[in-house]
Amino acid sequence: MAVWAYECRSCPPGSTWWVDRTRTNEVAPTTNVLRVKVGKEWRCAVVDRRQSVEIEEQLLREAIPSDPVDCPECAAQPAAAPVREAAPPARATGSLQAAAISIADHRMMVVLVPLDVVQSPGEAEMLVADLGPRFGGVDIVLLGQDDDGTPHYHGDADLVSLLAEVPVDRMPWKAYPLG
C-alpha cells in the first residue's frame, strides 16, 4: 500500500530512509533530528520536510525525535518546514517498475530491468548500488525476463531462492519515480 513519507538522510551521509509524514508532522516543526530504526539499531538522521513522496508502506522506517545535543553534526542543519499544500508532489520525469516484497522476514525490492542488465554482473552490481539508497537501504534484486517470460534474477542468492517460489505476475508491481 502506498503512503506519504519524508526523506531522512543519515548522519554521517550515505544512507536514505523514509519516515511516515503524518507521524513526523506530529513532532514540533523545529525538530529536524530523528533517530531512525535500521535493523536493531537507532541511527541518527536529518528529516527533510520540504517535499513528501509516495512510497510503499514496507519501506517506512520507525523514527523518534532526537535531542540535537546527541548529534552536533545533524543539529547544525536547519529544520525544514513541513509541506502544507494538499497537492501531490511533482512527478519525476522517469520511473521504474518494482515490487516491494517481504518474504520470511526479508524485505526487498524486485526491480524490473532489461535481461542484458541481469546478464552483465558488473552493470547489475552498479545498478544495485545506485538503487539501494533510493529505496531506503532495503535489499535490491534485479529481474530480467526472456521473451517467453522466464525470469532471471541478479541479487543475493538467498533472496533469489526465496523469489523462485513467487510467480512474477503475482508480485505487487508499481511504477516508482526516479529523481
N, C-alpha and C positions, 0 to 999 in steps of 0.2 A: 504494500500500500504506500502511496506517495504522501509525504509530509513536507511541511515548510521548515527550513533549518537555516542556521547561521554557520558560517565557516569559522573554525578556530585554527590558528597557526601555533604549532608547538614552539616552546622556548627551551632550548635554542631552536632556531628554524630548521625545517627539514621534513616535518610531517604536517598533514592537514587532516582535521577531523570535523564532523558536523554535529551540532547540538540543536535540540528542539527549540524552535523560535519562540513558541508560546511560553515555555518554561523559562527561557532566558530573559524574556521581556518582563517576567515577574521579579527579576533581580533589578536592583537600582540601576538606572541608565548610566551612572558614572562608573559602574563596575565593568572593567574590561578584562580582568584576570580571572580565569577559571581553572579549576582542577578537572581534568577530563580523564575518565576511566578508560585505560588501554590495557586490556588483559586484566591482570590482578593489581596493576599499579595506577596511581592517580598522578597524571602528568600535568605540568604547568602549560597553560596556553592563553593566547590572547584572542578574544572573540571579536569578530568584525560584524557589527550590526547594521552596516550601511546597505547591505543587499542580502535579501533572503533568497534561497534557492530551493527548488523542489527536488527531493531525493527519495529513495526508497527508505522506508522506516528502518529496515535492518541495518542501514549504515549509520544511524544515530548513535552517538556515544552519550553515556551518562555524564553529567557535569554538575559541579557545585561551585558557588562563588569562592574565591580565594582571597586571602589577605595580601595586598600588594607588597607588604613587608617580606613575605615569603619568597618573592622573586623580584628583585630590583630591576632586572632586565625587562620584564614584562610591564612592571609598573611605570616605566619611563615612557611607554607608548600611550598616546591619548585614547580615551574612550570614544568609540563611535556611537553616535545616537542611533536608536532603533529605527527601523523603517516604519513609517506611519501610514503610507498610502495603501489602499486596498488592491490596487492593480498588481498583477503578477510582474515579476522582473522581466526585463527584455531577454529574449531568447538569443542564445549564441548562434553564430552562423552555421556551424556544423554540428553533427550529432553522431552517436554510435549506438548500435544495438547491443544491449547487455541484459543479463538476468542476475538479480541478486538472489542468492540461494544459500540456505543453511541446511547442511546435512551432517548428522552425527556430531553436533556441536562445532562444526567448522563453517564459518561464514566466508563466502567468496562471491566474486563477480565473475560470471562467464561472459566473455566479450566475443562477439561475432566478428571475425576478420576474414580476409581472403585466404584461401588454402595455402597460397605460396608464402604467406607470412608464417603460418604454423610450421611449414616445412623448412623454414630458414631459422635455425636456432639463434643465430646472432641477432637477426632482426626481431624475432619473437621476444628475446630477453630485453632488448632495448624498449620495445613497446610495453612489456610488463613493468619495467622500471619506471616508465613515464606515467602509466595509468595508476599504479599503486597509490601515490599520494592524492590523485584526483578522486579516488574512491575511499578515502579515509584510512588507507593502510590495510584494507582487507586483502586477502589473497586474490590474485588475478589468475584466471585460467582462460587461455585463448581457444576459440573454437573455429575451425575451418571445416568446410564440407566439400566432398566430392560432388560431381554433377548429379549423382543419384541420391545425394543427401546423407551419405555415410559421414559421421562426424570424426574429426581428427582433432586431438587436444594438444595443447602445449601448456605445461604448468607442473606444479608439484605432483609427483607420481601418486601419492596417497589420495589427493583430491581428484585426480583424473580417474583413479579406480572407483571412487565414490560416484563420480558423474557417469560412469559407464552404465549404471543401472537406471539413469534418468533419461527418458525419451526427450529428445531435443524439442519436439513440438509441445511438450508439457512444461517447459521452463517458462518462468514469468518474464518474457521479453518486454523491453521498454526502450524507447529512444532516450538517451542521455545527452544533454547539450555539452559541447566542448567549448571551453572558453578559458 
